[in-house]
Amino acid sequence: MRDLFCLKPERVFYDVSSCYFDGEGPEGLARYGQARDQREGNRQILLGVVMVNGWPIAHHVFRGNRHDVETVRPIVADLQKRFGLRRIIFVGDRGMVSTATLGFLWSQGQGFLVGLRRRRSPEVLEYIRKAQSGS
């Protein structure tokens, strides 16, 4: 991948979107979940896309009843395995932030730039303080 497109990824942009079905949808994947487009009564899947320098390099399909934050670990593990990425800076929106997710990224030696939810900021800020002090 890096040779073909001359990409030297330093920032990985990842986002998740939902796709709903009017019928049953694919068995094992289509589930009722958090509807982003006011389709409460429809089954859906989650589609995650990883971008580097404007190029999509990977996609993942998840069950529709998962939350965005639950998709981060498998994505990072897959990027490391498939593309040999050792050091990435994970950029994610507020839906991908949890103390566990940041802890996972930190333990993997990955950088991150994420949005914070106001109501969770004290917890996340305390985690960052501890990580910076090495405790």
Contacts in CASP RR format, 6 or more apart in sequence:
PFRMAT RR
TARGET T0000
AUTHOR 0000-0000-0000
METHOD contacts of the structure
MODEL  1
MRDLFCLKPERVFYDVSSCYFDGEGPEGLARYGQARDQREGNRQILLGVV
MVNGWPIAHHVFRGNRHDVETVRPIVADLQKRFGLRRIIFVGDRGMVSTA
TLGFLWSQGQGFLVGLRRRRSPEVLEYIRKAQSGS
1 7 0 8 1.000
1 57 0 8 1.000
1 83 0 8 1.000
2 8 0 8 1.000
2 9 0 8 1.000
2 83 0 8 1.000
5 55 0 8 1.000
7 52 0 8 1.000
7 53 0 8 1.000
7 55 0 8 1.000
7 57 0 8 1.000
9 52 0 8 1.000
9 53 0 8 1.000
9 57 0 8 1.000
9 83 0 8 1.000
9 85 0 8 1.000
9 88 0 8 1.000
10 87 0 8 1.000
10 88 0 8 1.000
10 89 0 8 1.000
11 52 0 8 1.000
11 88 0 8 1.000
11 89 0 8 1.000
11 91 0 8 1.000
12 50 0 8 1.000
12 51 0 8 1.000
12 52 0 8 1.000
12 79 0 8 1.000
12 85 0 8 1.000
12 88 0 8 1.000
12 89 0 8 1.000
12 90 0 8 1.000
12 91 0 8 1.000
13 50 0 8 1.000
13 51 0 8 1.000
13 52 0 8 1.000
13 54 0 8 1.000
13 91 0 8 1.000
13 92 0 8 1.000
14 48 0 8 1.000
14 49 0 8 1.000
14 50 0 8 1.000
14 51 0 8 1.000
14 72 0 8 1.000
14 75 0 8 1.000
14 90 0 8 1.000
14 91 0 8 1.000
14 92 0 8 1.000
14 96 0 8 1.000
15 48 0 8 1.000
15 49 0 8 1.000
15 51 0 8 1.000
15 92 0 8 1.000
15 93 0 8 1.000
16 46 0 8 1.000
16 47 0 8 1.000
16 48 0 8 1.000
16 62 0 8 1.000
16 68 0 8 1.000
16 71 0 8 1.000
16 96 0 8 1.000
17 36 0 8 1.000
17 46 0 8 1.000
17 47 0 8 1.000
17 48 0 8 1.000
17 49 0 8 1.000
18 33 0 8 1.000
18 34 0 8 1.000
18 35 0 8 1.000
18 36 0 8 1.000
18 37 0 8 1.000
18 44 0 8 1.000
18 45 0 8 1.000
18 46 0 8 1.000
18 47 0 8 1.000
18 64 0 8 1.000
19 44 0 8 1.000
19 45 0 8 1.000
19 46 0 8 1.000
19 47 0 8 1.000
20 35 0 8 1.000
20 37 0 8 1.000
20 39 0 8 1.000
20 42 0 8 1.000
20 43 0 8 1.000
20 44 0 8 1.000
21 30 0 8 1.000
21 42 0 8 1.000
21 43 0 8 1.000
21 44 0 8 1.000
21 45 0 8 1.000
22 42 0 8 1.000
23 42 0 8 1.000
23 43 0 8 1.000
24 30 0 8 1.000
24 43 0 8 1.000
25 43 0 8 1.000
25 45 0 8 1.000
26 45 0 8 1.000
28 63 0 8 1.000
29 45 0 8 1.000
29 61 0 8 1.000
29 62 0 8 1.000
29 63 0 8 1.000
29 64 0 8 1.000
30 43 0 8 1.000
30 44 0 8 1.000
30 45 0 8 1.000
30 63 0 8 1.000
30 64 0 8 1.000
31 43 0 8 1.000
31 44 0 8 1.000
31 45 0 8 1.000
31 63 0 8 1.000
31 64 0 8 1.000
31 65 0 8 1.000
32 41 0 8 1.000
32 42 0 8 1.000
32 43 0 8 1.000
32 44 0 8 1.000
32 64 0 8 1.000
32 65 0 8 1.000
33 44 0 8 1.000
33 64 0 8 1.000
33 65 0 8 1.000
34 67 0 8 1.000
35 41 0 8 1.000
35 42 0 8 1.000
35 44 0 8 1.000
43 64 0 8 1.000
44 64 0 8 1.000
45 61 0 8 1.000
45 62 0 8 1.000
45 63 0 8 1.000
45 64 0 8 1.000
46 61 0 8 1.000
46 62 0 8 1.000
46 63 0 8 1.000
46 64 0 8 1.000
46 66 0 8 1.000
46 68 0 8 1.000
46 71 0 8 1.000
47 59 0 8 1.000
47 60 0 8 1.000
47 61 0 8 1.000
47 62 0 8 1.000
48 59 0 8 1.000
48 60 0 8 1.000
48 61 0 8 1.000
48 62 0 8 1.000
48 71 0 8 1.000
48 75 0 8 1.000
49 56 0 8 1.000
49 58 0 8 1.000
49 59 0 8 1.000
50 56 0 8 1.000
50 57 0 8 1.000
50 58 0 8 1.000
50 59 0 8 1.000
50 60 0 8 1.000
50 75 0 8 1.000
50 79 0 8 1.000
51 57 0 8 1.000
57 83 0 8 1.000
58 75 0 8 1.000
58 78 0 8 1.000
58 79 0 8 1.000
58 82 0 8 1.000
58 83 0 8 1.000
60 71 0 8 1.000
60 74 0 8 1.000
60 75 0 8 1.000
60 78 0 8 1.000
62 70 0 8 1.000
62 71 0 8 1.000
67 95 0 8 1.000
68 93 0 8 1.000
68 95 0 8 1.000
68 96 0 8 1.000
69 95 0 8 1.000
69 96 0 8 1.000
69 97 0 8 1.000
69 98 0 8 1.000
69 101 0 8 1.000
71 96 0 8 1.000
72 90 0 8 1.000
72 96 0 8 1.000
72 101 0 8 1.000
72 104 0 8 1.000
72 105 0 8 1.000
73 101 0 8 1.000
73 104 0 8 1.000
76 88 0 8 1.000
76 90 0 8 1.000
76 104 0 8 1.000
76 105 0 8 1.000
76 108 0 8 1.000
76 110 0 8 1.000
79 85 0 8 1.000
79 88 0 8 1.000
80 86 0 8 1.000
80 108 0 8 1.000
87 109 0 8 1.000
87 110 0 8 1.000
87 111 0 8 1.000
88 110 0 8 1.000
88 111 0 8 1.000
89 110 0 8 1.000
89 111 0 8 1.000
89 112 0 8 1.000
89 113 0 8 1.000
90 105 0 8 1.000
90 110 0 8 1.000
90 111 0 8 1.000
90 112 0 8 1.000
90 113 0 8 1.000
90 114 0 8 1.000
91 112 0 8 1.000
91 113 0 8 1.000
91 114 0 8 1.000
92 112 0 8 1.000
92 113 0 8 1.000
92 114 0 8 1.000
92 115 0 8 1.000
93 114 0 8 1.000
93 115 0 8 1.000
94 114 0 8 1.000
94 115 0 8 1.000
94 116 0 8 1.000
94 117 0 8 1.000
95 117 0 8 1.000
96 114 0 8 1.000
97 114 0 8 1.000
97 115 0 8 1.000
97 116 0 8 1.000
97 117 0 8 1.000
97 120 0 8 1.000
97 124 0 8 1.000
99 123 0 8 1.000
99 124 0 8 1.000
99 127 0 8 1.000
102 112 0 8 1.000
102 114 0 8 1.000
102 124 0 8 1.000
102 127 0 8 1.000
102 128 0 8 1.000
103 127 0 8 1.000
103 131 0 8 1.000
105 111 0 8 1.000
105 112 0 8 1.000
106 112 0 8 1.000
106 131 0 8 1.000
116 124 0 8 1.000
116 125 0 8 1.000
END
